[in-house]
Amino acid sequence: MKKKISLMVIIALIAFSFSSMAQRVDRTNFKAGIHFGVPFGDISEISNFELGLDLGYHWGVSELVDVGLSTGFMNAFVNNDTVDFGSFVIEGDFPNIQYVPAAVAVRLYPTYDFKLGADVGYAVGVNEGNTGGFYVRPQIGVNVSDNTEINISYVKISDDYDYSMAALGILFLF
């Protein structure tokens, strides 16, 4: 009797391990893409649009969770040489506002093609006088094919001013 129970337990464990391996979805991949952003907050006073490059590497931790690293380049194009802060006006030649983010990324997958997540880290200021700051970017994404994702995100950088924007991006998975 003990031999039959032991054999049944071993068969059950083997069957369970094969079924769990068959369900595992490995989403480990490199991602590269671009995004277009519309500034909000203080930065909207001097810029009408932003263009950026997104790079990242994600590891599939489970069926529902990916973690990874992300970076890229963001450039907010300055639209004029005069900045008006109410009674205080600054005139001059302003450089574009540029950042290179370095962040940890987390993605949750309620379904295989739909994802929620965020990148959290630090954005290094590239242009002169730009100190950089805390970087957070919550995202919602949809797979449109096996190797292409479209996402919307909100970018917030806590710098000496309010760098906030909504972005639409496309990523290619390798």
N, C-alpha and C positions, 0 to 999 in steps of 0.2 A: 504494500500500500504506500509506504514511504517513497519507494522508487517511482511509482506512478505520479505522486504529487510533485516530487522533485523534477521529474521529466516535464510535467505540465507547466511548472513555474519557469523552467529554462526555456521552453518553447514560447511561453507568453513574453518573457523578457526579450528574446530574439525577435519576435514579431513586433513588439513595441519599438525596439531600436530601429528596425527596418522602416517602420511606418514614420517614425520621427525624422529619419534621414530623407525619406522621400518627400516630406513636406518642407524641408529646409530650402529657402530661396536665398541664394548668395547674391547680394547686391553690391559687393565690393567692386569699386570702380573709381576711375579718374574722371573728373568733370571739368569741362571748359566751356565758357560761353560769354555772352555779352548781355548788358542790361541798359535800359534807357530810363532815366528818372526825372520826376517833376519835383523840384524843391518846395519845402514848406518852412515856416519859421523865419528866423533872421536871414538865412541864406537866400530866401525868395526875394528879398529886397534887391539883391545884386545879380541873381542868376535865374534864368528861365528853364534851363535843362541841364541834365547831367548824363554822362555816358561812362560806362564802366566795363571792365573785364573781370570775369569771375573764374577762379581756379579752385579746385578742391579734390580731396581724396577721401572717400568714405569706405568704412568697413562695415559689413553686415554683421551685427551682433546677434540678432535673432530675426524671426520672420517679421517682427513689428518695429524693430529699432535699428538704425544705422548711427554710427558716430564717425567723426572725421575731423579733418583740418581744412580750413578754407583761407584763401587770400585773394588777391586781385589788385585792381587799380580803379580808383574812382576820380573823375574829373568833372567838377561843376564849372561850366563855362560862364564867365562874368559877362554881363550884357551891356555894361556902360562904364564910363569913367567917373560917374558921380554917384555917391551914396548919400541918401537923405535920411537922417535919423531925427525927424521932427525939426527942431530949431537948430540942429547941428548938421552941417553939410560938409562932406569930405569930397574933394576933387583930386583926381590923380590917375595914374596908370596902375590898375589893379591886376595882379596875376590870377589865372584860374586857380580855383581851390582844389587841391589834390590830396588824396589819401591812399595809403596802402594798408588794408586791414590784415590782421593776423588773428585768426579766431578758431575756436573749437566749434564744430557743427554737430547738431543732433537732429535726426529726422525720425518721425513716427509715421508708420504706414497703416492707416485704417483699412485700405485696400491696396492691391499691388500697384495700381496706377495713380493713386492719390496719396499725397504726403503733406505733413505739417512739420514745421521745424523752426530752428533758429540757429544763427551764428552769433557767438558771444566772444568778445576779445578786446583788442586794442587796435585803433586805427592810427598809423603813423602819418603825421603831416609831412608832405613832400615839398610844397612850395615854401618860399621864404616867409617867416613869421607865423607859420602854421605849426602849432605845438602838438596836435593830435589829441586823442582822448578815447574814453571808453566807447566801445562799438557794440551795438546790438542790432540784429537784423532778423526779425521773425518772417517766415515765408510760408506760402501755400503753393504747392506744385502739382502738376498733372503730367503724366507720361503721354506723349502723343504718338510715340513709336517705341520700339525696344531700346533705342539709343538717343532719344530726344525728349527733353522736358521743357515745358513752359511754366514759368512761375511768376507770382506777384509777391512783392515784399515791401516792408517798411524799414528804412535805414535811419538809425539815430546815432549820432556821434556827439558825445558830451565834450565839447571844446570850449573855447572862450566865448563862443556864440552858439546858436542853435542850428546845427546841421541836421536837418530832417528831410526825408523825401520818400515818395512812393515810387516803386520801380517795377517795370515789366521786363522779364528776361527770358532768354532761351539758353539752355544748357545742352551740350552734347556729351554723352557718356562713352567712355572708352574702356 
